Amino acid sequence: LHAIRDNGNDTSIGIDITDICRRLDIISNGEDVSVPVAPVEMDPVETPMDEDNVDYSKLSDKEVEEEIERLLKMRKEEDRQRKSRAPASTPATTNAASSVQEDKHEEEPKVAVASVKRAAPESSTPAKKDASSSMEQTIRVEVKRLDHLMNLIGELVLGKNRLLKIYDDVEERYEGEKFLEELNQVVSSISLVTTDLQIAVMKTRMLPIAKVFNKFPRMVRDLSRELGKQIELEISGEETELDKSIVEEIGDPLVHIIRNSCDHGIEDIATRRAKGKSETGLIQLKAYNEGNNIVIEITDDGKGLDPDLLRSKAIEKGMITEREADGMSDKEAYALIFRPSLSTAKVVTNVSGRGVGMDVVKTNIEKLNGIIDVDSELGQGTVIRLKIPLTLAIIQALLVGAQEEYYAIPLASVLETVRIPLDEIYTIEGKNVLRLRDEVLSLVRLSDIFGVKQVYEGGEHTYVVVIGLAESKLGVVVDTLVGQEEIVIKSLGDYLQGIEGIAGATIRGDGRVTLIVDVAALMNLAKGINVDIRASAETVVKTKTVPSDYVVLVVDDSAMDRNIMKKSMEPIGVKTIEASNGQEALNMIKSSEHSIDAVLIDIEMPRMDGYTLAGEIRKYSKYKNLPLIAVTSRTSKSDRLRGVESGMSEYITKPYSPEYLESVVRKNIKL
């Protein structure tokens, strides 16, 4: 720097090299000596990095040349103006490092400025390899290839789930068989390798969140200058990684939050001094992993949120009633900042105050299946916490049943599940509620949300899945809890896009398509449901009350075998109808002329065999629980396994006793 500086200006392009080197010298000295550098001194260094946010990669060669010429002219003009304003400033500044020692006790005027502090890593990182070594071990891969690979992994996960389901069914039917041990080893190995492969592919799509965080120091510095405040930005956890698709989406919400912290949160210097606070406000931006999620915290030590002011503003704009405001906790009041058009700012500025921004933040975070939470203390500061899944492709979900339909609820939004007696549910102002550990929890039945027809009684007890988004909680009443499963999120396509309350679909281990619940939309839909859960449960009438109401379809190409099966049903008292092949049986089922309660199926038949018939029936969601009972002379293990795969509920081999067939049918139709 000294050598270049002493050689003078570069006359070839007209840039004052001496002046630039002088400023770089100041920065270099600042590493060892405490040199106060005014913001104006940094402007020539930082400005080119942000100049108009031009993406030069998208410009033509001619446009690039014109842009370079424009920037050079602008720099020459800035040099000329600086020289005209302060012709004698160069010598004094060049020796700033030495003069600061002489004048360190002198009082200096306060200047609004932002500083950046990055938290030191917990452990030292190993020395970097040389450039040539790094280049040899690095390749560039198109993002679309990684996306395709992730889609294939998703299909592999679906196959793994299907295999696990089949194994469970086989294990139940052939308990104690020797082949199960070997099959278990194979299934476990495939499951382990699939999980490892899934993690490895996910890691290839991961990017450090520093890609987003790195733009905030400059932004905070500019805002502090514009607002006349002293603000320090402290960043930690920037090495935390998450999926590339999420990195691309998280930037804008963080910009809104940090701008609000600078404008609304951090007080001006005089106010902070009067409150006994440090004149420099602190904003902390932190990221860390929590299970299969990443948590981003934005903390400021500003004035905090005033819950009473938020309530009054919401009442003023007609968002809530005075009665609702009285029953609202401070935590619930903080959530009002996410309502559109709500702002407590006394003055609208270019930075914030229009009531637009935080509602967009909430919407964008929820699109990522994330949760946003706010906590604050008046006069002390505010913490905004974002919890986002590491990836949007594969998630853990809780599978639940609502009557004869099944849904997947993202596990990240499930707080707990409880089983309660129906008489513990009571009504307040037309809303179903449950007192759970001294907390009043609103209830809604999942079948009421999605209009699922109630066809059977749920008994005296029911299951409640407690879901939550930030400070909001809701109890979702379901009929069955199936269990936890890793699911692959699939789009519903353009035709079914925009269905409220549904985020997508997945294929379960048993091959059935299951809809994935959009928790945020579900909580909004629940506000419009006013159905008395207890009353509707009591009024469910079983449509079939006596054995003669039940219909059993007998399918066999042999008239003699059909007669034998029909005679076996006589002691039960059910009605029997018959078909001579699979195609005829399928047509009878689809015609809905009879409400069929069970199907006895032979395997070897013309036109359509029993395996194919079972598979076709299972394609219809309304028949996914219909008992399909195979009655066949095929006794091999491979035949049994194929029967399970096709969707058979039971597998009876000939010869059989009429009493045994009768007992199997009774069990399946619950008579």
Buried (B, 14 or more C-beta within 10 A) or exposed (E): EEEEBEEEBEEEEEBBBBBBBBBBBBBBBBEEEEBEBEBEBBEBBBBEEEEEEEEEEEEEEEEEEEBEEEBEEEBBEBBEEBEEEEEEEBEEBBEBBEEBEEEEEEEEEEEBBBBBEBEEEEEEEEEEEEEEEEEEEEEEEEEEEBBEBBEEBBEBBBBBBBBBBBBBBBBEBBEEEEEBEEBEEEBEEBBEEBEEBBEEBBEEBBBBBBBBBEBBBBBBBBBBBBBEBBBBBBBBBBEBBBBBBBBEBBBBBBBBBBBBBBBBBBBBBEBBEEEEBEBBBBBBBBBEEEEEBBBBBBBBBBBBBBBEEBBBBBBEBEBBEEEEBEEBEBBBBBBBBBBBEBBBBEEEEEBBBEBEBBBBBBBBBBEBBBBBBBBBEBEEBBBBBBBBBBBBBBBBBBBBBBBBBBBBBBBBBBEEBBEBEBEBBBBEEEBBBBEBEEEEBBBBBBBBBBEBEBEEEBEEEBBBBBBBBBBBBBBBBBBBBBEEBBBBBBEBEEEEEEEEBBBBBBBBBBBBEBBBBBBBBBBEBBEEBEEBBBEBBEEEEEEBEEBEBBBBBBBBBEEEBBEBBBEBBEEBEBBBBBBBBBBBBBEBBEEEEEEBBBBBBBBEBEBBBBBBBBBBBBEEEEBBEBBBBBBBEBEEEEBBBBBBBBBBBBBBBEEBEBEEBBEBBBEBBEB
